Amino acid sequence: MVAYHDMEWGRPVHEERRLFEMLCLEGAQAGLSWASILRRREGYRAAYDAFDAERMAAYDDERQARLLLDARIIRNRAKVAAFRDNARAVLRLRQEDGGLGAFLWSAVGGEPVVGAFERLVDIPVRTPLAESLSRELRARGFRFVGPVIVYAYLQSVGIVDDHLLGCFRREAGVAG
């Protein structure tokens, strides 16, 4: 978890596949610890064709059934179904709004929203931005994108920078 924080969490991501991967993984985390998902991340990448949305959108029911038997991932029927639905939604988003990155970053004017929190307990679990994006994503066919999941997602991909005041990552700048 320390390495994840130090090397990944909160760094701005613009690459479409990485944004999609993190959206899926944040949804997979629902009801579980983030550490349990991180331990399975390589398994998810292998099981889901490195989060290639085109390939995932084309998964048939047989492929979905095989995923439910794959011990490398969380074998939850609703989450497995959501990954395919989210891949299909990402493809539609590419046609309608220029892709997931363009859609998300436009919601914040292209610049990360920077929090100013001194303690972890002060960081909210949801915000009006997350609530709005959650509604928009659901309307576009995404699943497992409630406002708490969306806020954690925005933090993980650096759209929101909630590194604590005094955190070396904040002091170095998230890109550093």
BELSULFEN-V290235 format. One record per backbone hydrogen bond with DSSP energy under -0.5 kcal/mol. NH is the residue of the N-H (numbers start at 1). CO is the residue of the C=O. If there is no record, write none. Layout:
BEGIN
nh:NH co:CO
nh:NH co:CO
END
This chain:
BEGIN
nh:5 co:1
nh:6 co:2
nh:7 co:3
nh:8 co:4
nh:9 co:4
nh:10 co:155
nh:10 co:156
nh:11 co:8
nh:13 co:157
nh:19 co:15
nh:20 co:16
nh:21 co:17
nh:22 co:18
nh:23 co:19
nh:24 co:20
nh:25 co:21
nh:26 co:22
nh:27 co:23
nh:28 co:24
nh:29 co:25
nh:30 co:27
nh:32 co:29
nh:37 co:33
nh:38 co:34
nh:39 co:35
nh:40 co:36
nh:40 co:37
nh:41 co:37
nh:41 co:38
nh:44 co:40
nh:45 co:41
nh:46 co:42
nh:47 co:43
nh:48 co:44
nh:49 co:46
nh:50 co:45
nh:51 co:48
nh:52 co:48
nh:52 co:49
nh:53 co:51
nh:56 co:52
nh:57 co:53
nh:58 co:54
nh:58 co:55
nh:59 co:56
nh:64 co:60
nh:65 co:61
nh:66 co:62
nh:67 co:63
nh:68 co:64
nh:69 co:66
nh:70 co:67
nh:71 co:69
nh:73 co:70
nh:75 co:73
nh:76 co:74
nh:77 co:75
nh:80 co:76
nh:81 co:77
nh:82 co:78
nh:83 co:79
nh:84 co:80
nh:85 co:81
nh:86 co:82
nh:87 co:83
nh:88 co:84
nh:89 co:85
nh:90 co:86
nh:91 co:87
nh:92 co:88
nh:93 co:89
nh:94 co:90
nh:95 co:91
nh:96 co:92
nh:97 co:93
nh:98 co:94
nh:99 co:93
nh:103 co:99
nh:104 co:100
nh:105 co:101
nh:106 co:102
nh:107 co:103
nh:107 co:104
nh:108 co:105
nh:109 co:106
nh:110 co:105
nh:111 co:108
nh:113 co:159
nh:114 co:112
nh:115 co:113
nh:115 co:161
nh:122 co:119
nh:123 co:119
nh:123 co:120
nh:131 co:127
nh:132 co:128
nh:133 co:129
nh:134 co:130
nh:135 co:131
nh:136 co:132
nh:137 co:133
nh:138 co:134
nh:139 co:135
nh:140 co:136
nh:141 co:138
nh:142 co:137
nh:150 co:146
nh:151 co:147
nh:152 co:148
nh:153 co:149
nh:154 co:150
nh:155 co:151
nh:156 co:152
nh:157 co:153
nh:158 co:155
nh:159 co:154
nh:160 co:154
nh:161 co:113
nh:162 co:160
nh:165 co:117
nh:167 co:164
nh:171 co:167
nh:172 co:168
nh:173 co:169
nh:176 co:173
END
